[in-house]
């Protein structure tokens, strides 16, 4: 299923269709996809941190994003980024 900017839906590597959290939460589409991929990865490896490379690999399956932009968004979402 092709992803749609308007509904936030995307297909996971397992073929399941997930809908990212609603845009009214104040997040961009990129942020919503990163968080949804993180949630999926955390469910697969409970009790462990998700490696950044693993998360990036999942995200680029759904979103055309550079490593630099991915890291900036991830840093902002996790609170580990500096104020810009």
DSSP file (Angstrom, degrees, kcal/mol; ACC not computed):
  #  RESIDUE AA STRUCTURE BP1 BP2  ACC     N-H-->O    O-->H-N    N-H-->O    O-->H-N    TCO  KAPPA ALPHA  PHI   PSI    X-CA   Y-CA   Z-CA
    1    1 A X              0   0    0      0, 0.0    10,-0.4     0, 0.0     2,-0.1   0.000 360.0 360.0 360.0 123.0    0.0    0.0    0.0
    2    2 A X        -     0   0    0      8,-0.1     2,-0.1     1,-0.1     7,-0.1  -0.398 360.0-111.1 -66.8 144.0    1.6    3.3   -1.0
    3    3 A X        -     0   0    0     -2,-0.1     2,-0.4    59,-0.1     7,-0.2  -0.420  27.9-147.4 -74.9 154.2    1.9    5.8    1.9
    4    4 A X     >  -     0   0    0      5,-0.9     4,-1.7     1,-0.1     5,-0.3  -0.984  12.8-146.5-126.2 129.8   -0.3    8.8    1.8
    5    5 A X  T  4 S+     0   0    0     -2,-0.4    -1,-0.1     1,-0.2    -2,-0.0   0.836  99.2  53.1 -59.8 -32.6    0.7   12.2    3.2
    6    6 A X  T  4 S+     0   0    0      1,-0.2    -1,-0.2    -3,-0.1    -3,-0.0   0.854 116.5  31.8 -79.0 -34.2   -2.9   12.9    4.3
    7    7 A X  T  4 S-     0   0    0     -3,-0.2    -1,-0.2     2,-0.1    -2,-0.2   0.602  91.8-133.3-102.6  -9.9   -3.7    9.8    6.3
    8    8 A X     <  +     0   0    0     -4,-1.7    12,-2.0     1,-0.2     2,-0.2   0.573  53.4 148.3  73.7   8.1   -0.3    9.0    7.8
    9    9 A X  E     +A   19   0A   0     -5,-0.3    -5,-0.9    10,-0.2     2,-0.3  -0.483  17.3 168.3 -78.0 146.0   -0.6    5.3    6.9
   10   10 A X  E     -A   18   0A   0      8,-2.5     8,-3.0    -7,-0.2     2,-0.4  -0.984  32.7-115.2-152.8 157.1    2.4    3.2    6.0
   11   11 A X  E     -A   17   0A   0    -10,-0.4     6,-0.2    -2,-0.3     2,-0.1  -0.785  27.2-138.6 -97.7 134.2    3.2   -0.4    5.5
   12   12 A X    >   -     0   0    0      4,-3.4     3,-2.0    -2,-0.4    -1,-0.0  -0.296  32.9 -98.5 -82.4 172.7    5.6   -2.2    7.8
   13   13 A X  T 3  S+     0   0    0      1,-0.3    -1,-0.1     2,-0.1    -2,-0.0   0.767 125.4  57.6 -63.7 -24.1    8.3   -4.7    6.7
   14   14 A X  T 3  S-     0   0    0      2,-0.1    -1,-0.3     1,-0.0     3,-0.1   0.406 121.4-107.5 -85.5   2.5    5.9   -7.4    7.7
   15   15 A X  S <  S+     0   0    0     -3,-2.0     2,-0.2     1,-0.3    -2,-0.1   0.425  75.5 136.2  87.6  -1.2    3.2   -6.1    5.3
   16   16 A X        -     0   0    0     -5,-0.1    -4,-3.4     1,-0.0     2,-0.6  -0.529  53.0-128.9 -78.5 147.7    1.0   -4.8    8.1
   17   17 A X  E     -A   11   0A   0     -6,-0.2     2,-0.4    -2,-0.2    -6,-0.2  -0.864  27.9-175.1 -99.6 125.8   -0.5   -1.3    7.6
   18   18 A X  E     -A   10   0A   0     -8,-3.0    -8,-2.5    -2,-0.6     2,-0.6  -0.886  18.8-141.9-116.5 149.5    0.0    1.1   10.5
   19   19 A X  E     -A    9   0A   0     -2,-0.4   -10,-0.2   -10,-0.2   -11,-0.1  -0.960  22.5-132.5-110.7 122.0   -1.4    4.5   10.9
   20   20 A X        -     0   0    0    -12,-2.0     3,-0.1    -2,-0.6    13,-0.1  -0.287  44.6 -73.0 -66.3 156.8    1.0    6.9   12.5
   21   21 A X        -     0   0    0     11,-0.3    -1,-0.1     1,-0.1    11,-0.1  -0.095  68.1 -79.3 -50.9 152.1   -0.3    9.1   15.4
   22   22 A X    >   -     0   0    0      1,-0.1     3,-1.9    -3,-0.1     5,-0.3  -0.201  31.7-127.1 -58.7 140.4   -2.6   11.9   14.3
   23   23 A X  G >  S+     0   0    0      1,-0.3     3,-2.0     2,-0.2     4,-0.3   0.719 103.4  76.8 -61.5 -22.2   -1.1   15.1   13.0
   24   24 A X  G 3  S+     0   0    0      1,-0.3    -1,-0.3     2,-0.2    -2,-0.1   0.596  74.0  79.9 -67.9  -7.5   -3.0   17.1   15.5
   25   25 A X  G <  S-     0   0    0     -3,-1.9    -1,-0.3     2,-0.1    -2,-0.2   0.548 115.7-109.2 -73.0  -6.2   -0.5   15.9   18.1
   26   26 A X  S <  S+     0   0    0     -3,-2.0     2,-0.3     1,-0.3    -2,-0.2   0.617  78.1 126.6  89.2  13.5    1.8   18.6   16.7
   27   27 A X        -     0   0    0     -5,-0.3    -1,-0.3    -4,-0.3    -2,-0.1  -0.773  57.9-121.8-105.3 149.7    4.2   16.3   15.0
   28   28 A X     >  -     0   0    0     -2,-0.3     4,-2.4    -3,-0.1     5,-0.2  -0.337  33.6-103.9 -77.1 168.2    5.4   16.3   11.4
   29   29 A X  H  > S+     0   0    0      1,-0.2     4,-2.3     2,-0.2     5,-0.2   0.903 123.4  52.6 -59.8 -41.4    4.9   13.3    9.2
   30   30 A X  H  > S+     0   0    0      1,-0.2     4,-2.4     2,-0.2    -1,-0.2   0.922 109.7  47.8 -61.3 -45.4    8.6   12.5    9.5
   31   31 A X  H  > S+     0   0    0      1,-0.2     4,-2.4     2,-0.2    -1,-0.2   0.902 111.3  51.0 -63.1 -41.2    8.4   12.6   13.3
   32   32 A X  H  X S+     0   0    0     -4,-2.4     4,-2.2     2,-0.2   -11,-0.3   0.900 111.0  47.7 -64.4 -40.8    5.3   10.4   13.3
   33   33 A X  H  X S+     0   0    0     -4,-2.3     4,-2.6     2,-0.2     5,-0.2   0.913 111.1  51.0 -68.1 -41.7    6.9    7.8   11.1
   34   34 A X  H  X S+     0   0    0     -4,-2.4     4,-2.2     1,-0.2    -2,-0.2   0.930 112.9  46.1 -60.5 -45.2   10.1    7.7   13.2
   35   35 A X  H  X S+     0   0    0     -4,-2.4     4,-2.4     2,-0.2    -1,-0.2   0.888 112.4  50.0 -66.3 -38.7    8.1    7.3   16.4
   36   36 A X  H  X S+     0   0    0     -4,-2.2     4,-2.1     2,-0.2    -1,-0.2   0.907 112.2  47.6 -66.7 -40.9    5.9    4.5   14.9
   37   37 A X  H  X S+     0   0    0     -4,-2.6     4,-2.4     2,-0.2    -2,-0.2   0.881 111.5  51.7 -66.3 -37.7    9.0    2.6   13.6
   38   38 A X  H  X S+     0   0    0     -4,-2.2     4,-2.6    -5,-0.2    -2,-0.2   0.920 109.0  49.8 -63.3 -44.2   10.6    3.0   17.0
   39   39 A X  H  X S+     0   0    0     -4,-2.4     4,-1.7     1,-0.2    -2,-0.2   0.910 111.7  48.9 -61.1 -43.2    7.5    1.6   18.7
   40   40 A X  H  X S+     0   0    0     -4,-2.1     4,-1.2     2,-0.2    -2,-0.2   0.921 112.8  46.8 -63.4 -45.0    7.4   -1.3   16.3
   41   41 A X  H  X S+     0   0    0     -4,-2.4     4,-1.5     1,-0.2     3,-0.2   0.888 109.6  53.8 -66.2 -39.6   11.2   -2.1   16.9
   42   42 A X  H  < S+     0   0    0     -4,-2.6     6,-0.2     1,-0.2    -1,-0.2   0.860 106.1  53.6 -62.8 -35.3   10.8   -1.8   20.7
   43   43 A X  H >< S+     0   0    0     -4,-1.7     3,-0.5     1,-0.2    -1,-0.2   0.821 108.2  50.4 -68.1 -31.0    8.0   -4.4   20.6
   44   44 A X  H 3< S+     0   0    0     -4,-1.2    -1,-0.2     1,-0.2    -2,-0.2   0.780 121.2  32.0 -78.5 -27.6   10.2   -6.8   18.7
   45   45 A X  T >< S-     0   0    0     -4,-1.5     3,-1.6     3,-0.1    -1,-0.2  -0.553  85.6-166.7-127.9  67.7   13.2   -6.5   21.1
   46   46 A X  T <   +     0   0    0     -3,-0.5    -3,-0.1     1,-0.2     3,-0.1  -0.214  69.9  18.9 -61.1 142.2   11.5   -5.9   24.5
   47   47 A X  T 3  S+     0   0    0      1,-0.2     2,-0.3    -5,-0.1    -1,-0.2   0.473 108.3  92.3  81.2   2.2   13.8   -4.7   27.4
   48   48 A X  S <  S-     0   0    0     -3,-1.6    -1,-0.2    -6,-0.2     2,-0.2  -0.916  79.1-107.8-126.5 153.7   16.5   -3.5   25.0
   49   49 A X        -     0   0    0     -2,-0.3     2,-0.6    -3,-0.1    -3,-0.0  -0.521  36.1-116.8 -74.2 147.0   17.4   -0.2   23.4
   50   50 A X        -     0   0    0     -2,-0.2    -8,-0.1     1,-0.0    -1,-0.1  -0.758  30.3-119.9 -85.5 122.9   16.8    0.0   19.7
   51   51 A X     >  -     0   0    0     -2,-0.6     4,-2.3     1,-0.1     3,-0.2  -0.375  15.8-129.3 -61.9 139.7   20.0    0.6   17.8
   52   52 A X  H  > S+     0   0    0      1,-0.2     4,-2.9     2,-0.2     5,-0.2   0.878 108.0  54.5 -58.6 -40.3   19.9    3.8   15.8
   53   53 A X  H  > S+     0   0    0      2,-0.2     4,-2.2     1,-0.2    -1,-0.2   0.892 108.2  49.7 -62.8 -39.1   21.1    2.1   12.7
   54   54 A X  H  > S+     0   0    0     -3,-0.2     4,-1.7     2,-0.2    -2,-0.2   0.928 112.4  47.3 -63.8 -45.0   18.2   -0.4   12.9
   55   55 A X  H  X S+     0   0    0     -4,-2.3     4,-2.5     1,-0.2    -2,-0.2   0.920 111.0  50.9 -63.6 -44.2   15.7    2.4   13.4
   56   56 A X  H  X S+     0   0    0     -4,-2.9     4,-2.6     1,-0.2    -1,-0.2   0.911 107.6  54.1 -60.1 -42.5   17.1    4.4   10.5
   57   57 A X  H  < S+     0   0    0     -4,-2.2     4,-0.5     1,-0.2    -1,-0.2   0.878 111.1  45.3 -59.6 -38.7   16.9    1.3    8.3
   58   58 A X  H >< S+     0   0    0     -4,-1.7     3,-0.8     1,-0.2     4,-0.4   0.900 112.2  51.7 -70.6 -41.1   13.2    0.9    9.1
   59   59 A X  H >X S+     0   0    0     -4,-2.5     3,-2.0     1,-0.2     4,-1.7   0.909 103.4  56.3 -64.8 -43.0   12.5    4.6    8.7
   60   60 A X  T 3< S+     0   0    0     -4,-2.6    -1,-0.2     1,-0.3    -2,-0.2   0.659  95.2  67.7 -69.1 -12.6   14.0    4.8    5.2
   61   61 A X  T <4 S+     0   0    0     -3,-0.8    -1,-0.3    -4,-0.5    -2,-0.2   0.731 117.3  24.5 -70.2 -21.5   11.7    2.1    4.0
   62   62 A X  T <4 S+     0   0    0     -3,-2.0     2,-0.4    -4,-0.4    -2,-0.2   0.558 126.6  39.5-116.5 -15.9    8.8    4.5    4.5
   63   63 A X     <  -     0   0    0     -4,-1.7     2,-1.1     2,-0.1    -1,-0.3  -0.999  68.5-130.5-146.8 133.2   10.4    7.9    4.2
   64   64 A X        +     0   0    0     -2,-0.4     2,-0.4    -3,-0.1    -4,-0.1  -0.747  54.0 146.4 -84.9 100.3   13.1    9.5    2.0
   65   65 A X        -     0   0    0     -2,-1.1    -2,-0.1   -35,-0.0     2,-0.1  -0.998  45.7-122.9-141.9 139.7   15.3   11.1    4.7
   66   66 A X     >  -     0   0    0     -2,-0.4     4,-2.6     1,-0.1     5,-0.2  -0.369  29.0-114.4 -76.1 160.4   19.0   11.8    5.0
   67   67 A X  H  > S+     0   0    0      1,-0.2     4,-2.7     2,-0.2     5,-0.2   0.895 117.4  53.5 -60.3 -39.9   21.0   10.5    8.0
   68   68 A X  H  > S+     0   0    0      2,-0.2     4,-2.2     1,-0.2    -1,-0.2   0.937 111.2  43.7 -62.6 -47.6   21.6   14.0    9.1
   69   69 A X  H  > S+     0   0    0      2,-0.2     4,-2.4     1,-0.2     5,-0.2   0.899 113.4  52.6 -65.0 -39.8   17.9   15.0    9.0
   70   70 A X  H  X S+     0   0    0     -4,-2.6     4,-2.9     1,-0.2    -2,-0.2   0.934 110.6  47.0 -59.3 -47.2   17.0   11.7   10.7
   71   71 A X  H  X S+     0   0    0     -4,-2.7     4,-2.5     1,-0.2    -1,-0.2   0.868 110.4  52.7 -65.4 -36.9   19.5   12.3   13.5
   72   72 A X  H  X S+     0   0    0     -4,-2.2     4,-2.0    -5,-0.2    -1,-0.2   0.935 113.8  42.7 -63.8 -45.0   18.3   15.9   14.0
   73   73 A X  H  X S+     0   0    0     -4,-2.4     4,-2.7     2,-0.2    -2,-0.2   0.933 114.9  49.7 -66.3 -46.1   14.7   14.7   14.4
   74   74 A X  H  X S+     0   0    0     -4,-2.9     4,-2.2     1,-0.2     6,-0.3   0.900 110.5  50.6 -60.8 -41.6   15.6   11.8   16.6
   75   75 A X  H  X>S+     0   0    0     -4,-2.5     5,-1.5     1,-0.2     6,-1.4   0.908 112.0  47.4 -62.1 -42.3   17.7   14.0   18.8
   76   76 A X  H  <5S+     0   0    0     -4,-2.0     3,-0.3    -5,-0.2    -2,-0.2   0.912 112.8  48.5 -65.5 -42.4   14.8   16.5   19.2
   77   77 A X  H  <5S+     0   0    0     -4,-2.7    -2,-0.2     1,-0.2    -1,-0.2   0.848 115.8  43.0 -67.5 -34.7   12.3   13.7   19.9
   78   78 A X  H  <5S-     0   0    0     -4,-2.2    -1,-0.2    -5,-0.2    -2,-0.2   0.555 109.6-119.6 -90.2  -7.6   14.5   12.1   22.5
   79   79 A X  T  <5S+     0   0    0     -4,-1.0    -3,-0.2    -3,-0.3    -4,-0.1   0.641  85.2 110.6  81.1  13.8   15.5   15.3   24.2
   80   80 A X      < +     0   0    0     -5,-1.5     2,-0.2    -6,-0.3    -4,-0.2   0.354  54.2  94.7-101.1   4.7   19.2   14.8   23.5
   81   81 A X  S    S-     0   0    0     -6,-1.4     2,-0.1    -7,-0.1     3,-0.0  -0.623  75.0-114.2 -97.8 156.2   19.6   17.5   20.9
   82   82 A X        -     0   0    0     -2,-0.2     2,-0.3     1,-0.1    -1,-0.1  -0.428  38.8 -94.8 -79.9 160.9   20.7   21.1   21.4
   83   83 A X              0   0    0      1,-0.1    -1,-0.1    -2,-0.1    -7,-0.0  -0.593 360.0 360.0 -76.4 135.0   18.4   24.0   20.9
   84   84 A X              0   0    0     -2,-0.3    -1,-0.1    -3,-0.0    -2,-0.0   0.336 360.0 360.0-124.6 360.0   18.7   25.6   17.4
